[in-house]
Amino acid sequence: RPLDGGGLLIVGRDLSEQEAVRGVIWRALLAGAGVSLLLTVAGALLFRRLVERRLGTIRRTAAHIEAGDLSSRIPVRGRDEFALLGRDINRMLDRIELLMDGIRHVSNAIAHDLRTPLGRVRSKLDDALRSEATVPRLAGAARDAIEEIDDLIRLFERLLQIAEAESGMRSRLFERLDLGHIARDIGEMYEASAEDGGVTLTVDAPEHLYVDGDRNLLASAVASLLDNAIKYAGPGHAVRVRAGVYRGGLASIAVQDDGPGIPEAERGKVTRRFYRLDDSR
């Protein structure tokens, strides 16, 4: 600053401390950035390794399943997203294994049920050709063959009905019907069979129990249950058919008997297609 006497006043400040602090800050920032970068890279590599290990387990399980081992499952540890995904996949695999077992069982059962009637048809036709080829003999063989083929056609019609019901196509044919009326009709149809077998058959079905459904499928299901109950209950036992509203307002039909029943170990299997308690099946 100029002074009045012609002199010059100079005031100075030492900035070395500020420069030193600035240098320290920059070095700290650079060091922090370097450490952060290293930690980021190390964390990414570690995370990648963990993900690859978890995904590798899933891929190995998928490879085992692709090779035909449907019993293989993903080990589940913890409660993270991978664990939740593993549980979902395991549940899906349980369902797939159950369906595949059902398909194999159905295939074996169909092969068994087809082989016997086809063998009978062939045997009768072969016997008719080997014997004296008279018109009555050939006509009788043809009638027997037609009856066996009709049984096979009914078997395949049942399979088609099951497929349509499971796919939802059958629901388009649903109509309003009286469930009690169906129970009474099936009961009346089996009264003679029950009497011949020494079985007491009673039907308890109210009127005006309306539901939406397929009359043929419901009647077939009730007839199958009632036929088995009469056949296996045995003489001197009782069979009862009931229709009503149970369990929270749901309409249902129940077929009960006091015969030997189904062994407890087999009760979870009897709803499978073509399943029978006979071990030879």
Backbone as CSV, one residue per row, in Angstrom:
resi,resn,N_x,N_y,N_z,CA_x,CA_y,CA_z,C_x,C_y,C_z
1,ARG,0.864,-1.182,0.000,0.000,0.000,0.000,0.906,1.239,0.000
2,PRO,0.603,2.211,-0.873,1.444,3.437,-0.880,1.182,4.263,0.370
3,LEU,2.280,4.803,0.917,2.168,5.679,2.092,2.279,7.142,1.664
4,ASP,1.845,8.035,2.573,1.876,9.481,2.241,3.303,9.969,2.075
5,GLY,4.239,9.441,2.818,5.615,9.905,2.726,6.359,9.350,1.515
6,GLY,5.625,8.625,0.671,6.252,8.061,-0.511,6.747,6.646,-0.327
7,GLY,6.531,6.145,0.870,6.954,4.768,1.079,5.889,3.753,0.612
8,LEU,6.161,2.467,0.735,5.283,1.375,0.301,5.189,0.343,1.420
9,LEU,3.992,0.090,1.851,3.768,-0.880,2.922,3.372,-2.226,2.310
10,ILE,4.149,-3.237,2.644,3.886,-4.589,2.125,3.586,-5.519,3.301
11,VAL,2.418,-6.226,3.234,2.017,-7.185,4.265,1.982,-8.584,3.620
12,GLY,2.672,-9.545,4.159,2.716,-10.903,3.599,2.168,-11.964,4.562
13,ARG,1.665,-13.076,3.993,1.155,-14.194,4.815,1.821,-15.482,4.336
14,ASP,2.125,-16.339,5.241,2.782,-17.607,4.941,1.712,-18.647,4.556
15,LEU,1.684,-19.099,3.293,0.686,-20.071,2.800,1.194,-21.511,2.799
16,SER,2.334,-21.752,3.377,2.899,-23.102,3.327,2.013,-24.124,4.060
17,GLU,1.384,-23.707,5.172,0.524,-24.635,5.908,-0.709,-25.005,5.095
18,GLN,-1.286,-23.963,4.412,-2.446,-24.268,3.589,-2.084,-25.215,2.445
19,GLU,-0.926,-24.941,1.826,-0.484,-25.819,0.741,-0.232,-27.231,1.271
20,ALA,0.316,-27.296,2.475,0.565,-28.621,3.048,-0.745,-29.349,3.326
21,VAL,-1.715,-28.589,3.888,-3.023,-29.204,4.155,-3.684,-29.651,2.863
22,ARG,-3.571,-28.763,1.822,-4.150,-29.119,0.534,-3.499,-30.397,-0.023
23,GLY,-2.228,-30.487,0.101,-1.539,-31.687,-0.366,-1.970,-32.936,0.392
24,VAL,-2.096,-32.758,1.728,-2.556,-33.904,2.520,-3.952,-34.350,2.084
25,ILE,-4.832,-33.367,1.839,-6.202,-33.706,1.426,-6.206,-34.449,0.100
26,TRP,-5.420,-33.938,-0.869,-5.373,-34.605,-2.166,-4.807,-36.008,-2.061
27,ARG,-3.752,-36.161,-1.253,-3.193,-37.506,-1.097,-4.193,-38.445,-0.421
28,ALA,-4.919,-37.875,0.577,-5.926,-38.704,1.249,-7.039,-39.113,0.282
29,LEU,-7.453,-38.127,-0.556,-8.499,-38.460,-1.533,-8.036,-39.525,-2.521
30,LEU,-6.809,-39.358,-3.002,-6.287,-40.354,-3.945,-6.143,-41.721,-3.282
31,ALA,-5.642,-41.725,-2.044,-5.498,-42.995,-1.350,-6.857,-43.636,-1.091
32,GLY,-7.830,-42.795,-0.678,-9.179,-43.328,-0.447,-9.801,-43.874,-1.726
33,ALA,-9.566,-43.128,-2.825,-10.098,-43.619,-4.092,-9.461,-44.939,-4.478
34,GLY,-8.136,-45.044,-4.283,-7.461,-46.291,-4.603,-7.944,-47.446,-3.761
35,VAL,-8.089,-47.168,-2.441,-8.597,-48.229,-1.554,-10.025,-48.613,-1.934
36,SER,-10.854,-47.616,-2.226,-12.236,-47.899,-2.628,-12.281,-48.734,-3.901
37,LEU,-11.406,-48.370,-4.865,-11.357,-49.132,-6.107,-10.944,-50.583,-5.846
38,LEU,-9.936,-50.763,-4.997,-9.496,-52.122,-4.675,-10.602,-52.906,-3.966
39,LEU,-11.256,-52.234,-3.007,-12.344,-52.912,-2.309,-13.490,-53.252,-3.256
40,THR,-13.766,-52.312,-4.190,-14.832,-52.585,-5.156,-14.493,-53.783,-6.026
41,VAL,-13.263,-53.809,-6.546,-12.843,-54.929,-7.387,-12.855,-56.228,-6.589
42,ALA,-12.320,-56.174,-5.353,-12.291,-57.379,-4.526,-13.714,-57.837,-4.185
43,GLY,-14.587,-56.876,-3.865,-15.974,-57.237,-3.557,-16.691,-57.818,-4.760
44,ALA,-16.434,-57.211,-5.946,-17.066,-57.736,-7.156,-16.597,-59.158,-7.444
45,LEU,-15.284,-59.404,-7.297,-14.759,-60.746,-7.534,-15.331,-61.743,-6.523
46,LEU,-15.414,-61.311,-5.243,-15.966,-62.198,-4.231,-17.440,-62.485,-4.490
47,PHE,-18.181,-61.421,-4.833,-19.612,-61.597,-5.121,-19.808,-62.506,-6.338
48,ARG,-18.958,-62.299,-7.356,-19.045,-63.144,-8.543,-18.770,-64.606,-8.190
49,ARG,-17.789,-64.810,-7.332,-17.459,-66.176,-6.951,-18.623,-66.815,-6.188
50,LEU,-19.217,-66.025,-5.292,-20.343,-66.562,-4.542,-21.526,-66.879,-5.456
51,VAL,-21.801,-65.942,-6.387,-22.910,-66.158,-7.310,-22.642,-67.377,-8.193
52,GLU,-21.406,-67.461,-8.718,-21.068,-68.608,-9.559,-21.187,-69.919,-8.791
53,ARG,-20.827,-69.912,-7.507,-20.939,-71.127,-6.716,-22.394,-71.515,-6.513
54,ARG,-23.237,-70.518,-6.205,-24.650,-70.822,-6.013,-25.306,-71.237,-7.325
55,LEU,-24.984,-70.514,-8.408,-25.535,-70.879,-9.707,-24.973,-72.212,-10.190
56,GLY,-23.706,-72.478,-9.830,-23.133,-73.762,-10.203,-23.884,-74.924,-9.585
57,THR,-24.333,-74.753,-8.346,-25.132,-75.797,-7.706,-26.432,-76.019,-8.459
58,ILE,-27.068,-74.917,-8.856,-28.320,-75.035,-9.619,-28.068,-75.701,-10.969
59,ARG,-26.962,-75.306,-11.626,-26.659,-75.890,-12.929,-26.336,-77.378,-12.817
60,ARG,-25.617,-77.768,-11.767,-25.328,-79.190,-11.594,-26.608,-79.992,-11.345
61,THR,-27.499,-79.409,-10.553,-28.777,-80.077,-10.328,-29.548,-80.205,-11.636
62,ALA,-29.551,-79.126,-12.435,-30.238,-79.185,-13.729,-29.616,-80.235,-14.637
63,ALA,-28.276,-80.363,-14.588,-27.603,-81.374,-15.410,-28.009,-82.781,-14.977
64,HIS,-28.112,-83.019,-13.662,-28.533,-84.330,-13.181,-29.962,-84.641,-13.629
65,ILE,-30.827,-83.621,-13.566,-32.211,-83.824,-13.997,-32.272,-84.085,-15.494
66,GLU,-31.451,-83.342,-16.256,-31.411,-83.566,-17.699,-30.932,-84.974,-18.030
67,ALA,-30.063,-85.520,-17.183,-29.563,-86.878,-17.389,-30.566,-87.942,-16.960
68,GLY,-31.683,-87.521,-16.379,-32.726,-88.469,-16.009,-32.919,-88.677,-14.530
69,ASP,-32.110,-88.021,-13.697,-32.238,-88.178,-12.244,-33.217,-87.135,-11.718
70,LEU,-34.502,-87.469,-11.716,-35.518,-86.521,-11.273,-35.562,-86.368,-9.759
71,SER,-34.830,-87.193,-9.027,-34.816,-87.083,-7.568,-33.805,-86.055,-7.074
72,SER,-32.963,-85.517,-7.956,-31.948,-84.538,-7.545,-32.619,-83.225,-7.155
73,ARG,-32.110,-82.612,-6.074,-32.674,-81.355,-5.591,-31.550,-80.370,-5.263
74,ILE,-31.889,-79.090,-5.239,-30.929,-78.028,-4.961,-30.758,-77.890,-3.452
75,PRO,-29.528,-77.956,-2.928,-29.337,-77.714,-1.489,-29.735,-76.285,-1.131
76,VAL,-30.518,-76.136,-0.096,-31.022,-74.819,0.310,-30.399,-74.458,1.650
77,ARG,-29.719,-73.299,1.668,-29.107,-72.783,2.900,-29.441,-71.300,3.026
78,GLY,-29.785,-70.892,4.220,-30.047,-69.485,4.464,-31.438,-69.073,4.035
79,ARG,-31.655,-67.756,3.987,-32.956,-67.196,3.644,-32.824,-66.073,2.616
80,ASP,-31.746,-66.087,1.830,-31.576,-65.045,0.834,-32.368,-65.392,-0.415
81,GLU,-32.169,-64.574,-1.464,-32.932,-64.769,-2.685,-32.594,-66.096,-3.360
82,PHE,-31.327,-66.507,-3.279,-30.955,-67.782,-3.871,-31.633,-68.941,-3.146
83,ALA,-31.746,-68.833,-1.826,-32.429,-69.872,-1.066,-33.908,-69.939,-1.442
84,LEU,-34.537,-68.772,-1.583,-35.943,-68.745,-1.993,-36.115,-69.318,-3.392
85,LEU,-35.186,-68.958,-4.298,-35.239,-69.511,-5.643,-35.056,-71.026,-5.617
86,GLY,-34.117,-71.510,-4.786,-33.901,-72.946,-4.677,-35.137,-73.671,-4.178
87,ARG,-35.824,-73.085,-3.188,-37.049,-73.718,-2.682,-38.124,-73.762,-3.760
88,ASP,-38.266,-72.670,-4.521,-39.266,-72.655,-5.591,-38.948,-73.710,-6.652
89,ILE,-37.681,-73.805,-7.019,-37.294,-74.799,-8.029,-37.503,-76.214,-7.499
90,ASN,-37.184,-76.441,-6.227,-37.384,-77.776,-5.653,-38.857,-78.163,-5.634
91,ARG,-39.721,-77.189,-5.301,-41.156,-77.486,-5.342,-41.600,-77.809,-6.765
92,MET,-41.076,-77.072,-7.729,-41.407,-77.351,-9.122,-40.932,-78.743,-9.525
93,LEU,-39.716,-79.121,-9.077,-39.187,-80.434,-9.400,-40.002,-81.539,-8.730
94,ASP,-40.474,-81.283,-7.509,-41.338,-82.270,-6.847,-42.592,-82.521,-7.672
95,ARG,-43.166,-81.433,-8.173,-44.372,-81.563,-8.989,-44.086,-82.291,-10.299
96,ILE,-42.957,-81.952,-10.929,-42.589,-82.603,-12.186,-42.354,-84.097,-11.964
97,GLU,-41.655,-84.435,-10.880,-41.402,-85.848,-10.590,-42.703,-86.600,-10.352
98,LEU,-43.635,-85.952,-9.643,-44.920,-86.595,-9.395,-45.677,-86.824,-10.697
99,LEU,-45.654,-85.809,-11.582,-46.347,-85.957,-12.865,-45.698,-87.027,-13.730
100,MET,-44.366,-87.075,-13.742,-43.681,-88.084,-14.531,-43.959,-89.486,-14.008
101,ASP,-43.988,-89.630,-12.688,-44.335,-90.931,-12.112,-45.759,-91.327,-12.506
102,GLY,-46.652,-90.321,-12.513,-48.021,-90.604,-12.929,-48.098,-91.037,-14.388
103,ILE,-47.301,-90.372,-15.240,-47.306,-90.735,-16.658,-46.776,-92.152,-16.851
104,ARG,-45.680,-92.479,-16.140,-45.145,-93.833,-16.259,-46.150,-94.863,-15.756
105,HIS,-46.802,-94.537,-14.649,-47.785,-95.477,-14.096,-48.945,-95.662,-15.061
106,VAL,-49.430,-94.555,-15.634,-50.543,-94.646,-16.581,-50.130,-95.444,-17.813
107,SER,-48.927,-95.203,-18.309,-48.458,-95.937,-19.484,-48.404,-97.432,-19.206
108,ASN,-47.852,-97.803,-18.045,-47.788,-99.221,-17.699,-49.183,-99.824,-17.543
109,ALA,-50.079,-99.048,-16.911,-51.432,-99.554,-16.693,-52.181,-99.712,-18.013
110,ILE,-52.030,-98.730,-18.902,-52.698,-98.832,-20.206,-52.160,-100.026,-20.979
111,ALA,-50.839,-100.211,-20.953,-50.255,-101.355,-21.649,-50.807,-102.665,-21.092
112,HIS,-50.963,-102.727,-19.767,-51.508,-103.938,-19.142,-52.966,-104.132,-19.534
113,ASP,-53.753,-103.045,-19.477,-55.170,-103.165,-19.787,-55.427,-103.416,-21.268
114,LEU,-54.524,-103.021,-22.127,-54.686,-103.279,-23.556,-54.223,-104.683,-23.925
115,ARG,-53.187,-105.154,-23.285,-52.622,-106.439,-23.666,-53.603,-107.584,-23.428
116,THR,-54.301,-107.547,-22.284,-55.211,-108.645,-21.960,-56.377,-108.743,-22.948
117,PRO,-57.155,-107.677,-23.185,-58.268,-107.813,-24.139,-57.797,-108.068,-25.562
118,LEU,-56.695,-107.460,-25.972,-56.192,-107.727,-27.316,-55.753,-109.178,-27.447
119,GLY,-55.162,-109.718,-26.377,-54.795,-111.127,-26.406,-56.007,-112.032,-26.523
120,ARG,-57.095,-111.669,-25.823,-58.319,-112.464,-25.923,-58.915,-112.392,-27.325
121,VAL,-58.922,-111.185,-27.906,-59.456,-111.032,-29.259,-58.664,-111.877,-30.242
122,ARG,-57.344,-111.809,-30.137,-56.509,-112.584,-31.057,-56.702,-114.083,-30.862
123,SER,-56.808,-114.489,-29.607,-56.981,-115.916,-29.329,-58.300,-116.437,-29.899
124,LYS,-59.373,-115.676,-29.723,-60.672,-116.111,-30.238,-60.699,-116.140,-31.763
125,LEU,-60.119,-115.109,-32.379,-60.081,-115.096,-33.835,-59.205,-116.230,-34.374
126,ASP,-58.080,-116.465,-33.717,-57.195,-117.534,-34.151,-57.878,-118.898,-33.992
127,ASP,-58.599,-119.069,-32.886,-59.304,-120.329,-32.659,-60.390,-120.533,-33.708
128,ALA,-61.073,-119.419,-34.080,-62.121,-119.527,-35.095,-61.535,-119.916,-36.451
129,LEU,-60.359,-119.405,-36.771,-59.732,-119.732,-38.052,-59.169,-121.146,-38.067
130,ARG,-58.645,-121.622,-36.926,-58.072,-122.961,-36.879,-59.144,-124.044,-36.899
131,SER,-60.296,-123.735,-36.307,-61.369,-124.721,-36.265,-62.127,-124.720,-37.590
132,GLU,-63.165,-125.523,-37.615,-63.991,-125.572,-38.820,-64.650,-124.215,-39.037
133,ALA,-64.384,-123.616,-40.166,-64.833,-122.244,-40.438,-66.302,-122.229,-40.820
134,THR,-67.156,-122.435,-39.842,-68.591,-122.344,-40.092,-69.062,-120.920,-39.834
135,VAL,-70.175,-120.581,-40.426,-70.713,-119.228,-40.262,-71.055,-118.935,-38.802
136,PRO,-71.720,-119.827,-38.071,-72.002,-119.531,-36.658,-70.738,-119.333,-35.832
137,ARG,-69.708,-120.170,-36.084,-68.478,-120.031,-35.319,-67.801,-118.692,-35.614
138,LEU,-67.734,-118.335,-36.891,-67.113,-117.050,-37.247,-67.933,-115.878,-36.722
139,ALA,-69.253,-116.018,-36.768,-70.107,-114.937,-36.254,-69.926,-114.768,-34.750
140,GLY,-69.827,-115.897,-34.029,-69.595,-115.807,-32.590,-68.252,-115.177,-32.262
141,ALA,-67.211,-115.555,-33.018,-65.897,-114.950,-32.794,-65.921,-113.463,-33.088
142,ALA,-66.671,-113.081,-34.144,-66.760,-111.661,-34.486,-67.485,-110.885,-33.394
143,ARG,-68.562,-111.457,-32.838,-69.287,-110.783,-31.757,-68.399,-110.620,-30.523
144,ASP,-67.665,-111.674,-30.165,-66.767,-111.568,-29.008,-65.690,-110.513,-29.245
145,ALA,-65.154,-110.484,-30.465,-64.127,-109.481,-30.775,-64.702,-108.069,-30.700
146,ILE,-65.924,-107.884,-31.170,-66.558,-106.561,-31.114,-66.775,-106.119,-29.670
147,GLU,-67.189,-107.059,-28.802,-67.380,-106.708,-27.393,-66.071,-106.287,-26.736
148,GLU,-64.998,-107.034,-27.026,-63.702,-106.665,-26.458,-63.239,-105.309,-26.988
149,ILE,-63.441,-105.056,-28.269,-63.034,-103.770,-28.856,-63.870,-102.636,-28.284
150,ASP,-65.172,-102.897,-28.034,-66.010,-101.866,-27.408,-65.491,-101.511,-26.020
151,ASP,-65.017,-102.508,-25.277,-64.432,-102.223,-23.964,-63.200,-101.336,-24.100
152,LEU,-62.387,-101.613,-25.109,-61.204,-100.774,-25.334,-61.612,-99.359,-25.717
153,ILE,-62.644,-99.222,-26.529,-63.112,-97.886,-26.916,-63.596,-97.121,-25.692
154,ARG,-64.318,-97.813,-24.795,-64.773,-97.143,-23.574,-63.588,-96.718,-22.704
155,LEU,-62.540,-97.544,-22.681,-61.344,-97.179,-21.918,-60.737,-95.890,-22.459
156,PHE,-60.600,-95.798,-23.761,-60.014,-94.594,-24.339,-60.947,-93.391,-24.194
157,GLU,-62.247,-93.623,-24.207,-63.176,-92.518,-23.969,-62.995,-91.967,-22.560
158,ARG,-62.761,-92.852,-21.589,-62.502,-92.387,-20.224,-61.217,-91.546,-20.176
159,LEU,-60.195,-92.012,-20.868,-58.933,-91.258,-20.889,-59.130,-89.878,-21.508
160,LEU,-59.904,-89.819,-22.583,-60.173,-88.526,-23.212,-60.983,-87.617,-22.289
161,GLN,-61.926,-88.190,-21.563,-62.707,-87.396,-20.620,-61.814,-86.816,-19.526
162,ILE,-60.889,-87.645,-19.017,-59.968,-87.162,-17.989,-59.104,-86.030,-18.534
163,ALA,-58.583,-86.207,-19.758,-57.745,-85.168,-20.359,-58.529,-83.883,-20.568
164,GLU,-59.764,-83.997,-21.023,-60.582,-82.804,-21.227,-60.892,-82.110,-19.908
165,ALA,-61.151,-82.901,-18.862,-61.461,-82.298,-17.559,-60.250,-81.573,-16.996
166,GLU,-59.060,-82.174,-17.128,-57.862,-81.545,-16.574,-57.446,-80.313,-17.355
167,SER,-57.721,-80.286,-18.653,-57.351,-79.125,-19.463,-58.353,-77.985,-19.356
168,GLY,-59.508,-78.235,-18.740,-60.513,-77.195,-18.605,-61.512,-77.157,-19.746
169,MET,-61.295,-77.958,-20.777,-62.222,-77.956,-21.912,-63.579,-78.526,-21.513
170,ARG,-63.574,-79.468,-20.586,-64.818,-80.108,-20.193,-65.740,-79.139,-19.462
171,SER,-65.158,-78.134,-18.811,-65.978,-77.193,-18.041,-66.919,-76.385,-18.928
172,ARG,-66.631,-76.320,-20.226,-67.528,-75.610,-21.128,-68.870,-76.313,-21.252
173,LEU,-68.889,-77.608,-20.938,-70.117,-78.392,-21.044,-70.877,-78.452,-19.726
174,PHE,-70.405,-77.735,-18.711,-71.077,-77.766,-17.419,-72.494,-77.202,-17.550
175,GLU,-73.388,-77.781,-16.753,-74.772,-77.337,-16.727,-75.295,-77.432,-15.299
176,ARG,-76.400,-76.755,-15.045,-77.031,-76.823,-13.745,-77.741,-78.165,-13.598
177,LEU,-77.396,-78.908,-12.544,-77.993,-80.224,-12.348,-78.185,-80.481,-10.862
178,ASP,-79.036,-81.450,-10.583,-79.389,-81.827,-9.207,-78.474,-82.962,-8.768
179,LEU,-77.583,-82.681,-7.818,-76.628,-83.685,-7.363,-77.344,-84.833,-6.641
180,GLY,-78.371,-84.510,-5.894,-79.127,-85.563,-5.208,-79.817,-86.501,-6.183
181,HIS,-80.290,-85.945,-7.295,-80.944,-86.781,-8.305,-79.957,-87.780,-8.902
182,ILE,-78.723,-87.330,-9.135,-77.693,-88.235,-9.663,-77.407,-89.348,-8.664
183,ALA,-77.269,-89.010,-7.383,-76.992,-90.021,-6.365,-78.125,-91.038,-6.282
184,ARG,-79.371,-90.588,-6.360,-80.498,-91.514,-6.286,-80.549,-92.427,-7.511
185,ASP,-80.289,-91.858,-8.701,-80.318,-92.671,-9.918,-79.254,-93.760,-9.887
186,ILE,-78.036,-93.407,-9.483,-76.971,-94.416,-9.428,-77.280,-95.459,-8.356
187,GLY,-77.841,-95.009,-7.232,-78.208,-95.965,-6.186,-79.247,-96.961,-6.668
188,GLU,-80.275,-96.463,-7.382,-81.291,-97.368,-7.912,-80.695,-98.345,-8.924
189,MET,-79.715,-97.880,-9.694,-79.116,-98.737,-10.719,-78.354,-99.909,-10.086
190,TYR,-77.814,-99.692,-8.864,-77.002,-100.732,-8.221,-77.758,-101.483,-7.137
191,GLU,-79.056,-101.249,-7.001,-79.815,-101.960,-5.970,-79.795,-103.472,-6.198
192,ALA,-79.970,-103.877,-7.464,-80.006,-105.312,-7.755,-78.649,-105.954,-7.485
193,SER,-77.561,-105.276,-7.874,-76.224,-105.819,-7.635,-75.952,-105.952,-6.146
194,ALA,-76.366,-104.943,-5.366,-76.159,-105.005,-3.926,-76.949,-106.151,-3.311
195,GLU,-78.191,-106.349,-3.772,-79.020,-107.428,-3.227,-78.428,-108.785,-3.567
196,ASP,-77.948,-108.945,-4.787,-77.338,-110.219,-5.181,-76.069,-110.500,-4.371
197,GLY,-75.334,-109.456,-4.004,-74.113,-109.640,-3.245,-74.311,-109.680,-1.743
198,GLY,-75.564,-109.622,-1.271,-75.825,-109.658,0.162,-75.425,-108.387,0.876
199,VAL,-75.415,-107.262,0.155,-75.004,-105.973,0.719,-76.240,-105.097,0.901
200,THR,-76.333,-104.429,2.039,-77.430,-103.498,2.297,-77.058,-102.119,1.768
201,LEU,-77.828,-101.654,0.809,-77.541,-100.366,0.163,-78.609,-99.356,0.554
202,THR,-78.181,-98.212,1.081,-79.100,-97.118,1.412,-78.616,-95.850,0.733
203,VAL,-79.585,-95.025,0.325,-79.287,-93.766,-0.352,-79.947,-92.634,0.420
204,ASP,-79.159,-91.661,0.817,-79.660,-90.486,1.538,-79.286,-89.253,0.730
205,ALA,-80.206,-88.800,-0.115,-79.915,-87.688,-1.014,-81.114,-86.761,-1.062
206,PRO,-80.945,-85.507,-0.622,-82.061,-84.564,-0.660,-82.336,-84.083,-2.086
207,GLU,-83.474,-83.511,-2.269,-83.820,-82.929,-3.563,-83.344,-81.477,-3.633
208,HIS,-83.261,-80.992,-4.852,-82.912,-79.590,-5.111,-81.530,-79.229,-4.556
209,LEU,-80.567,-80.113,-4.751,-79.177,-79.831,-4.399,-78.446,-79.518,-5.705
210,TYR,-78.520,-78.264,-6.112,-78.075,-77.890,-7.447,-76.595,-77.488,-7.456
211,VAL,-75.902,-77.963,-8.469,-74.497,-77.601,-8.704,-74.290,-77.439,-10.213
212,ASP,-73.167,-76.838,-10.581,-72.761,-76.765,-11.980,-71.725,-77.845,-12.241
213,GLY,-71.994,-78.721,-13.196,-71.053,-79.795,-13.455,-71.414,-80.586,-14.692
214,ASP,-70.688,-81.679,-14.885,-70.887,-82.581,-16.010,-71.605,-83.824,-15.497
215,ARG,-72.797,-84.041,-15.963,-73.611,-85.143,-15.457,-72.948,-86.496,-15.694
216,ASN,-72.386,-86.688,-16.880,-71.787,-87.981,-17.204,-70.573,-88.279,-16.326
217,LEU,-69.733,-87.270,-16.129,-68.536,-87.495,-15.317,-68.895,-87.750,-13.855
218,LEU,-69.840,-86.971,-13.324,-70.245,-87.177,-11.933,-70.894,-88.542,-11.743
219,ALA,-71.772,-88.924,-12.670,-72.417,-90.225,-12.570,-71.399,-91.354,-12.686
220,SER,-70.423,-91.186,-13.567,-69.380,-92.204,-13.718,-68.546,-92.339,-12.448
221,ALA,-68.221,-91.209,-11.822,-67.421,-91.253,-10.601,-68.183,-91.934,-9.471
222,VAL,-69.455,-91.580,-9.288,-70.254,-92.180,-8.221,-70.453,-93.672,-8.491
223,ALA,-70.718,-94.031,-9.752,-70.912,-95.441,-10.094,-69.646,-96.247,-9.827
224,SER,-68.484,-95.679,-10.120,-67.229,-96.388,-9.873,-67.027,-96.631,-8.378
225,LEU,-67.276,-95.600,-7.558,-67.128,-95.754,-6.111,-68.119,-96.781,-5.557
226,LEU,-69.360,-96.696,-6.032,-70.396,-97.596,-5.525,-70.132,-99.034,-5.961
227,ASP,-69.667,-99.209,-7.181,-69.359,-100.551,-7.669,-68.240,-101.192,-6.845
228,ASN,-67.212,-100.414,-6.534,-66.115,-100.938,-5.717,-66.570,-101.231,-4.293
229,ALA,-67.414,-100.348,-3.753,-67.884,-100.562,-2.382,-68.683,-101.853,-2.278
230,ILE,-69.585,-102.095,-3.224,-70.403,-103.313,-3.190,-69.538,-104.552,-3.428
231,LYS,-68.570,-104.426,-4.346,-67.759,-105.582,-4.720,-66.838,-106.011,-3.582
232,TYR,-66.246,-105.044,-2.871,-65.211,-105.382,-1.891,-65.696,-105.326,-0.435
233,ALA,-66.868,-104.762,-0.203,-67.381,-104.769,1.174,-67.703,-106.197,1.614
234,GLY,-68.342,-106.927,0.719,-68.640,-108.323,1.029,-70.033,-108.514,1.598
235,PRO,-70.539,-109.747,1.557,-71.888,-110.024,2.078,-71.990,-109.677,3.561
236,GLY,-73.174,-109.200,3.917,-73.431,-108.865,5.304,-73.029,-107.466,5.698
237,HIS,-72.405,-106.726,4.810,-71.995,-105.367,5.120,-72.980,-104.364,4.517
238,ALA,-72.794,-103.105,4.877,-73.701,-102.046,4.441,-72.936,-100.989,3.661
239,VAL,-73.595,-100.476,2.639,-73.049,-99.393,1.811,-74.059,-98.255,1.816
240,ARG,-73.547,-97.043,2.012,-74.427,-95.879,2.097,-73.953,-94.795,1.145
241,VAL,-74.890,-94.253,0.388,-74.613,-93.131,-0.514,-75.297,-91.895,0.055
242,ARG,-74.524,-90.851,0.299,-75.071,-89.627,0.872,-74.747,-88.439,-0.031
243,ALA,-75.670,-87.535,-0.141,-75.453,-86.264,-0.843,-75.938,-85.155,0.057
244,GLY,-75.184,-84.087,0.125,-75.564,-82.971,0.987,-74.557,-81.857,0.907
245,VAL,-74.710,-80.901,1.802,-73.833,-79.738,1.865,-72.971,-79.873,3.106
246,TYR,-71.639,-79.878,2.921,-70.711,-80.088,4.018,-69.560,-79.104,3.879
247,ARG,-68.827,-78.941,4.973,-67.555,-78.219,4.976,-67.639,-76.849,4.299
248,GLY,-68.260,-75.950,4.980,-68.290,-74.572,4.493,-69.210,-74.342,3.321
249,GLY,-70.288,-75.106,3.237,-71.257,-74.854,2.182,-70.945,-75.515,0.863
250,LEU,-70.054,-76.506,0.840,-69.712,-77.197,-0.403,-70.591,-78.443,-0.552
251,ALA,-71.197,-78.601,-1.721,-71.996,-79.785,-1.997,-71.083,-80.950,-2.313
252,SER,-71.474,-82.147,-1.848,-70.629,-83.311,-2.082,-71.469,-84.570,-2.060
253,ILE,-70.892,-85.622,-2.647,-71.468,-86.963,-2.598,-70.465,-87.867,-1.907
254,ALA,-70.929,-88.671,-0.950,-70.055,-89.578,-0.214,-70.578,-90.997,-0.350
255,VAL,-69.662,-91.928,-0.608,-69.987,-93.356,-0.653,-69.213,-94.018,0.485
256,GLN,-69.945,-94.612,1.426,-69.330,-95.201,2.614,-69.719,-96.674,2.725
257,ASP,-68.811,-97.481,3.264,-69.145,-98.872,3.560,-68.405,-99.269,4.833
258,ASP,-68.877,-100.345,5.465,-68.255,-100.843,6.693,-67.478,-102.121,6.435
259,GLY,-66.977,-102.269,5.217,-66.174,-103.433,4.868,-64.738,-103.291,5.339
260,PRO,-63.818,-104.073,4.764,-62.423,-104.059,5.219,-61.723,-102.735,4.947
261,GLY,-62.197,-101.975,3.979,-61.585,-100.675,3.710,-60.264,-100.780,2.973
262,ILE,-59.584,-99.646,2.871,-58.309,-99.545,2.166,-57.203,-99.408,3.204
263,PRO,-56.112,-100.164,3.081,-55.000,-100.004,4.033,-54.517,-98.562,4.072
264,GLU,-54.156,-98.118,5.257,-53.772,-96.715,5.432,-52.596,-96.337,4.538
265,ALA,-51.675,-97.248,4.310,-50.507,-96.942,3.477,-50.876,-96.747,2.019
266,GLU,-52.055,-97.243,1.604,-52.444,-97.159,0.202,-53.415,-96.016,-0.065
267,ARG,-53.869,-95.346,0.965,-54.938,-94.364,0.776,-54.493,-93.152,-0.036
268,GLY,-53.212,-92.828,0.031,-52.738,-91.698,-0.759,-52.505,-92.032,-2.214
269,LYS,-52.658,-93.308,-2.577,-52.366,-93.739,-3.944,-53.611,-94.081,-4.753
270,VAL,-54.740,-94.297,-4.082,-55.912,-94.815,-4.784,-56.524,-93.794,-5.737
271,THR,-56.163,-92.524,-5.624,-56.699,-91.542,-6.563,-55.878,-91.446,-7.836
272,ARG,-54.797,-92.223,-7.930,-54.034,-92.233,-9.172,-54.786,-93.009,-10.242
273,ARG,-54.563,-92.631,-11.469,-55.235,-93.314,-12.563,-54.798,-94.774,-12.624
274,PHE,-55.784,-95.654,-12.793,-55.569,-97.084,-13.007,-54.921,-97.782,-11.800
275,TYR,-54.780,-97.094,-10.684,-54.126,-97.729,-9.538,-55.050,-98.763,-8.913
276,ARG,-54.474,-99.913,-8.586,-55.212,-100.958,-7.893,-54.352,-101.488,-6.748
277,LEU,-55.026,-102.028,-5.740,-54.304,-102.558,-4.594,-53.616,-103.868,-4.919
278,ASP,-53.984,-104.488,-6.029,-53.376,-105.750,-6.424,-51.905,-105.496,-6.784
279,ASP,-51.001,-106.187,-6.104,-49.562,-105.979,-6.355,-49.161,-106.415,-7.764
280,SER,-49.921,-107.298,-8.379,-49.555,-107.748,-9.723,-49.678,-106.645,-10.751
281,ARG,-50.448,-105.579,-10.429,-50.578,-104.459,-11.344,-49.366,-103.559,-11.281
